[in-house]
């Protein structure tokens, strides 16, 4: 199986009940989700399908967008009459009346990005085309990297001023411009614009080419039975399992507010990269060693973790322990390579 394609069954990703959404119901109308062959976009799509089946949500059609669709991917959705698979090239010709947008599309591996335009096209240009369809609600997945200080930032804290000269700055620059698009959109009458600043999220569907350290650790341990740390591993991060992040994002959508809103989505539990690697090593038996890679673009920030008080006020809490989430992700990777 191609590890770049998200292909686990619902039950292997999502294992918690639906009590977070008890007593609520929302009609999303026609809904667009971009990046739906990636981990987060496809996770949101699958969870919405289940929420509809469980009668917590209504929608007319889910329009799932990607650059291309493989035959394998098409088979995953062919039983759903309420899902249509679309390519980005079809956006401008769309005649559907769109109510809700989840914009999740973006490259993540900065080492494989050749120009700032690649990030701008996915995060801003594509978003602009979608907003031209005049949805009522648009949610943009931004990043923790936009903050000037990543130490426990609140949503109203200052954003960074990122120079275009450094390649490592391209990603947060594109995300900030996408946020501004959503803010402008939200100022139109009766619109809801939501920015999700996503902190490190992992789970089934995590791409081998993701480029971030936690992905490298999981994939290398599982495929090659070794873990290579490209630094001392003392950087502090939070790691949120996919189900927790998806449930947080959908809980925010269920809040159904007008205007502009920003939420941090992540875990409150802090771990070093080394601690994360040790958990993976204990599960897989893969030995760890250090191997400095001069081509690897390390994050300049040693500590990145969110203030999630605003999210918790909506009634959300993390339900996955990091060890359980890592084990579930490793099980999926083993399925990919077997």
N, C-alpha and C positions, 0 to 999 in steps of 0.2 A: 504494500500500500504506500502511496505517496504521503510522506509525513507532513507535507505542506497543506494537506487537505484535512479538515476537521471531520472526523468520522466515528465518534463514539456514540453509543446508544444513550438515550436520555437518562436512564437509570444509573448508568455508570458515571455520569457527571454530577447529577442532581439527586441528592439522597435525603434532603430534609423535607418536612411537610410544608404545607402552604399556610400555616397559621399567621404568618406575617401579613397576609392579605385578607384575613377573615373580616367579614362585615363590610368589605369594599367591593366596588365594581366600577369599571371605567370602560367607556367605548372609545377606542382609538381611531375608528374609521379606517380609511385606507392608510396603510403604514409603510414607510420606506425604511429599510435597514441597509446600510452600506458596510462593506468589509465583511460580508457574510460567509466568506470561506476562511476567515480568521477566527481565532479563539473567542474573542469577546462578542463580535457581531453575530456569529452563529450560535453562541451560547444564549444571547438575548432572544434570537429568533426561536430557538427550541423551547425556551422557557415560556415565551408568549403563547406558543402553540399549546403547551400544557395548561397554562392558566386559562386559555379559552375553553379547552376540554373540561376543565374543572369549574367553569362558569364564574371565574373571578374577573375576566376581561372579555370584551367583545372587540372585534375588528372585522372589516369587510374583506380586504385582501392584504396579505403581507407581500410587498414587493422587495425581494431580496436581491441586492445589487452586488456585483463583483466584476472584475476586469474580464474574467472568462469563467466558464463552467465546464468541468469535466463530466464525462458520462457517469462516473462514480458518484459525483456530487448530485447530479440530477436524479439518480435513483433514490437518494435519501429523502427527496421531497415529492416524488411522483404520486404518492398516495394522498396528498393534501390538495383538495380542490380550492382551498383558500390561500394558496401560496403560488406566486409567480416568480420565476427566476429571470433576472434581467442583467444586461450588461450596461456599463456606464455610458457607452456610446448611444444607448437608447433613451437617455434621460431627456434630451432636448425635444424628442418627438413624443414624449409621454403626454397623454390626454386625460389621465386619471386625476380625479380631484383628491389631493393628498391632505390628510389631517395631521399626521404625526410622522416625525423623522427621528431616527437614531443614526447619527453620523459617526461611524466607528472606523472608517477607512483611514489608514495611514501606514507608511513604512515604519518599521521600528529599528531595523539594524543600521545604525549610522555608518558602519564600516562599509556597507554595500551601496550607500547612497552616493551617486556621482555628482549631484548638484542640488542646490537649495530649491530649484524649481520642482524637483520630484516631490519634495515635501509640501511645497506651496500648492501644487496642482491637486494633491490628494486632500489636504486639510482645508484649503481656502477656495480654490477655483471650483472644485467639485461641490463643495458646500454651497457656494454662491448659485450654481446651477439648480441645486435642489430647492433652495429658498425661493427661487423664481417661480416654483410651482405653487407658492403661496400656502404652505401648511399653516395650521393654527399653532402647533407645538413643534419645536425643533430642539433636540438634545445633541450637544456636541461633546465628544469625548476628548478632553484636553489631557494635560499631564502634570504631575507633581513638579516637573522640571521648570515650570514657568515662574516659580516663586523666586524672589530676590534672596530670601533666606529659607532653606528647606527644613529648618529646625522647628517642628511642631507648628507649622503655619496655619492660621485661620484664613477663611475664604476672603476676608476683606484686607488681608495683608498685602504689602507691596509686591508687584511683579518685577522681574529682573529686566535690565536693559541689556539685551544680548546683541553683541556685535556680529555683523554678517561675515566678518573675516575668518572667524574660527568655525571649523566644520562642526564641532560639538555644540555650537549655538544654533545651528539651523533648525533643529527639532523644536526647541522652546519658542523660537521666533515664529515659526509657522503656526504653532498652537495658539500663541497670543493673538495673532491676526485672525485666526478662526474664532477665537472668543469675541473679538471685537465685532465680527460679522453677526454673531448670535446676539450680542448686546444691541446692535443697531436694529436687527430684526425684531427684537422684543419690544422696541419702542413703538411699533405699529399697533394700531388699535386691536385689542382682544388677542394679542399674540402672547405666547409663552416661550421664552428662550432660556434653556437650561445648559449650563456648562458643568461637566463632570471632570474634576481634576483627579485623574486616576493614578494611584500609587501602585507599586509592583503587584501584579496579579498573575497567577499561574494556575494551571489545571489542564485537563485533557484538551488537546487542540493547540498546546504551546508549541510553536514551530521550532524546528531544529535550527533554522536560520535566523531566529529572533535576534540574536546578537547580544542579549544581556546576560550577565553572569549566571543568574539562576537557571536560565534555559541551557546554557553551555554545561553547567554542572549536571543537570538531570539527564540530558541527552548523552553526554560523554560517559557518564557512569553506567547508563543502561545499554548503550550500543557497544562501548569499548571496554567496559569494566575498569575504568580509571577516572580520576577526577584531577584536572589540572587547574590549579589556582594561579591566576595571572598577576596576583598581588598577595599581600599578607592576609587578605580577607578580613581586615578589621573594620571595613566600612559598615555602618549601621543602616539597616533598611527595615521596612515592614513588608510582609508578604501575605497577600490576601488570596485565598482560594477562589476559583472562578465562580462557584455558586454563591458565595458571600457577596462578591462584587456585582453579579447579575441581579441578585435580589435587592441590593442597595439601589441600583440604578432604576429598577422597576418600581420600587417603593417611592422613589423621588417622583417618577412620572405619575404614580397614583395620587400623589399629593395635589396635583392638578391646580397649580397656581398660575396667575397671570404675571406678565412682566419678566424681569431678568433675575435669575437665581444661579448661584454657584455653590457646588458641593464638593468637598473632599470625599473620595471613596478609597478606603484602604483599611488596614488593620491597626489596632492600637498596640499590638505586641511587637516589640523591637528585637531584631536578630542581626548578628553580623553575618557577612557573606560566609565566613569560616564556619559559623554555627549552622547555617543552612547546609553547607557542604557536608558537615559531619552527620547531619540527619540523613542526607542522601546516601552517604557512605555506609551508615549503619543498616539501612534498608537493603541496599544492593550488594554490600560487601566490597564495593570498589575502593581500592586504596587511593589516598590523596598524595599528590606531590606538587611542588611549586615549579612553574615554568614561565618566566617573564617573556611576554610577547611584545616586542617593540611596536608592532603594527596595531595593537589593541588600543582603542580610544577609551581610556578609563574616564569615568565621571569625575569631575573636579571636586565633587561634594562628598565628604566623608560620612555625613549623617543626613538622611532623608527620611522623615516620618511625619504623618499628618496629625492635625487636630481634627477629630471627627465628631465633636460635640453636636454640631448642627445636624448631622446625619442621625445620630443616636436619638435626638429629640423627635424624629419622625417615628420612632419605635423600632428601628433596626439595631441588631447586634450581630456580631460575628458568631457563627455556629460551628465553624470548622477549626480544629486544632491544626497547627502547621504540620505535625507529623502525619496526621491522617490525610491531609490534602496532598502532601508530597507522595505518600504511598499510593494514593489513587491515581495521581499523575504518572508515576512510574509504571503502574500496571497498564495504563493506556499506551505508554511508549513501548513497552514490551510487546503489546498487541500489534503496534505499528511495524515493528522490525521483525516479527516472527513470520 
